[in-house]
Amino acid sequence: MPSLWQDMARSGIVSVAILANLGLSRFILELGGTDLFGENAILVGLLPNLLPVAFASMIVMTTVGARMATLTALMTSIFHATMQNAGVDVFATGFSSALIGAFFCREVRLRGSALKAGALAGLVAAIMAVGLSLSAGSGAFVSINHAGACLLVGVFTGALVLGAMPIIENGFKVATDATLFELTDYNHPLLRRMQIEAPGTYHHSLMVANLSENAALAVGANPIL
């Protein structure tokens, strides 16, 4: 953990992800007081469920690692609850959602996996929202609205992570597993040329790659890298 703060790229990603997450959430909360919501009590009541709390933790999990993703989930959940002057129920919902989103981002080899992780984070938030609504004596209509909002925001968060990843990778010069996995495509023009012009070297490279992958698995390193 101490070494993180000596790594400018990784510490920068954590800081930017948290600030971007809080800025986006603040913007959504501010919309509640505009004509867009029309002071509609139902829409305003949905505001706590419209915040993409899992965004920062999913970004950090994909680019930095599990420890910082967990800390990021904790920090963003506390900040989100504080912004809304809410209690432990809002914190628990946000923290659970952020942790689930980060957990399912631990091996994002296909970029579409981020959508799945976001949807699962939204599902957890929806389940908790329904439970909290029912325990507070709210009707079924309110509970369904809250659950639906959580699910939609979860999918939106996954799409947001999907769109932000190339910016993070290019801005901080880091490579995620998704990027590395794309490099294994044998239809890459350079590899296709190698198959034709230097088949012996191509075959030898594959054998060395397989040996390296097995060695990485044996010592607990990242086999894709």
C-alpha positions in Angstrom: 0.0 0.0 0.0 2.7 2.6 0.8 4.3 2.0 -2.6 1.1 3.1 -4.3 1.7 6.7 -3.3 5.2 6.6 -4.9 3.7 5.4 -8.2 2.3 8.6 -9.7 0.3 6.8 -12.4 -1.6 4.6 -10.0 -2.1 7.2 -7.3 -3.3 9.6 -10.0 -5.8 7.1 -11.3 -7.2 6.6 -7.8 -7.5 10.4 -7.2 -9.0 11.1 -10.5 -11.5 8.3 -10.3 -12.8 9.4 -6.9 -13.0 13.0 -7.8 -14.7 12.2 -11.1 -17.2 9.9 -9.3 -18.0 12.6 -6.7 -18.3 15.3 -9.3 -20.7 13.3 -11.4 -22.8 12.5 -8.3 -22.8 16.1 -7.2 -24.0 17.1 -10.6 -26.9 14.6 -10.5 -27.9 15.7 -7.1 -27.9 19.4 -8.3 -30.3 18.4 -11.1 -32.8 17.5 -8.4 -33.4 21.2 -7.8 -33.8 22.2 -11.4 -36.8 22.3 -13.7 -35.7 18.9 -15.2 -37.2 17.1 -12.2 -40.0 19.6 -11.9 -40.0 19.3 -8.1 -41.7 15.9 -8.7 -41.6 14.1 -5.4 -41.2 10.7 -7.0 -38.3 11.7 -9.1 -36.6 13.6 -6.3 -37.0 10.6 -4.0 -35.2 8.5 -6.6 -32.1 10.8 -6.5 -30.1 8.7 -4.0 -30.6 5.7 -6.3 -29.4 7.5 -9.4 -25.8 8.0 -8.2 -23.1 5.9 -9.9 -21.4 5.0 -6.6 -19.6 2.0 -8.0 -17.8 3.9 -10.8 -14.6 4.8 -9.0 -14.1 1.4 -7.4 -14.6 -0.4 -10.7 -12.1 1.8 -12.5 -9.5 1.4 -9.7 -10.0 -2.4 -9.6 -9.4 -2.7 -13.3 -6.3 -0.5 -13.4 -4.7 -0.6 -9.9 -5.8 -3.6 -7.9 -8.1 -5.1 -5.2 -6.7 -3.3 -2.1 -7.1 0.2 -3.5 -10.5 -0.7 -5.0 -11.8 -1.7 -1.6 -10.5 1.5 0.0 -12.0 3.5 -2.9 -15.3 1.8 -2.4 -15.2 2.7 1.3 -14.2 6.3 0.6 -16.7 7.0 -2.1 -19.6 5.4 -0.1 -18.8 7.6 2.9 -18.6 10.7 0.7 -21.8 9.9 -1.1 -23.7 9.4 2.2 -22.2 12.7 3.5 -23.2 14.6 0.4 -26.8 13.5 1.0 -26.8 14.0 4.7 -27.9 10.4 4.9 -27.5 7.7 7.4 -25.9 4.3 7.5 -28.5 2.7 5.2 -27.4 4.8 2.2 -23.8 4.1 3.1 -24.4 0.4 3.3 -26.2 0.3 0.0 -23.5 2.3 -1.8 -20.6 0.3 -0.2 -22.2 -3.0 -1.1 -22.8 -2.0 -4.6 -19.3 -0.6 -5.1 -17.7 -3.7 -3.7 -19.7 -6.0 -5.9 -18.9 -3.8 -9.0 -15.2 -3.9 -8.1 -15.3 -7.7 -7.4 -16.6 -8.6 -10.9 -14.1 -6.2 -12.5 -11.2 -8.2 -11.1 -10.7 -10.1 -14.5 -12.1 -7.9 -17.2 -10.6 -9.4 -20.3 -13.5 -8.5 -22.6 -14.6 -4.9 -22.3 -18.3 -6.0 -22.2 -17.6 -7.6 -18.8 -17.7 -4.1 -17.3 -21.4 -3.9 -18.3 -22.0 -7.2 -16.5 -20.2 -6.0 -13.4 -22.2 -2.7 -13.4 -25.4 -4.6 -13.8 -24.6 -6.9 -10.8 -23.7 -3.9 -8.7 -27.0 -2.4 -9.7 -28.8 -5.6 -8.8 -27.3 -5.6 -5.3 -28.2 -2.0 -4.8 -31.8 -2.8 -6.0 -32.2 -5.6 -3.5 -31.0 -3.4 -0.7 -33.2 -0.5 -1.8 -36.2 -2.8 -1.8 -35.4 -4.1 1.6 -34.9 -0.6 3.0 -38.1 0.7 1.4 -40.2 -2.1 2.8 -38.6 -1.8 6.3 -39.5 1.9 6.2 -43.1 1.1 5.4 -43.0 2.3 1.8 -45.4 0.8 -0.7 -44.6 -1.7 -3.4 -44.8 1.0 -6.1 -42.0 3.0 -4.4 -39.9 -0.1 -3.8 -40.2 -1.1 -7.5 -39.2 2.4 -8.6 -36.1 2.4 -6.4 -35.1 -1.0 -7.6 -35.6 -0.1 -11.3 -33.5 3.1 -10.8 -30.7 1.1 -9.2 -30.6 -1.4 -12.0 -30.6 1.2 -14.7 -27.8 3.2 -13.0 -25.8 0.0 -12.6 -25.9 -0.7 -16.3 -25.1 3.0 -16.9 -22.1 2.8 -14.6 -20.8 -0.2 -16.5 -21.1 1.7 -19.7 -19.4 4.7 -18.1 -16.5 2.6 -17.0 -16.3 1.1 -20.5 -16.0 4.6 -22.0 -13.6 5.9 -19.4 -11.1 3.0 -19.7 -9.4 4.1 -22.9 -9.1 7.6 -21.6 -7.5 6.3 -18.3 -5.2 4.0 -20.2 -4.0 6.6 -22.6 -3.8 9.4 -20.0 -1.8 7.5 -17.4 0.0 5.1 -19.8 -1.3 1.9 -18.2 -2.5 -1.3 -19.8 -5.4 -3.3 -18.4 -6.0 -7.0 -18.9 -8.6 -6.1 -21.6 -5.9 -4.3 -23.6 -3.4 -7.1 -23.2 -6.0 -9.6 -24.1 -6.7 -7.8 -27.4 -3.0 -8.1 -28.2 -3.4 -11.9 -28.3 -5.6 -11.7 -31.4 -3.8 -13.9 -34.0 -5.5 -11.9 -36.8 -3.4 -8.9 -36.1 -1.8 -7.8 -39.4 1.7 -8.1 -38.1 1.1 -11.7 -36.8 -0.5 -12.7 -40.1 2.5 -11.4 -41.9 4.8 -13.2 -39.6 2.9 -16.5 -40.2 3.6 -16.2 -43.9 7.1 -14.7 -44.0 8.7 -16.3 -40.9 6.6 -19.4 -39.9 9.5 -20.9 -37.9 9.9 -17.7 -35.8 6.2 -17.5 -35.4 5.9 -21.0 -34.1 8.9 -20.5 -31.8 7.3 -17.3 -30.4 4.1 -19.2 -29.6 6.0 -21.9 -27.8 8.0 -19.3 -25.7 4.7 -17.5 -25.0 3.1 -20.7 -23.7 6.1 -21.4 -21.5 6.0 -17.9 -20.1 2.3 -18.2 -19.4 2.8 -21.4 -17.5 5.7 -20.0 -15.5 3.6 -16.9 -14.6 0.7 -19.1 -13.4 3.2 -21.2 -11.3 4.5 -18.1 -9.4 1.2 -16.3 -9.2 2.0 -13.5 -11.7 -0.3 -12.1 -14.4 -0.2 -14.7 -17.2 -1.8 -12.2 -19.7 1.0 -9.7 -19.1 
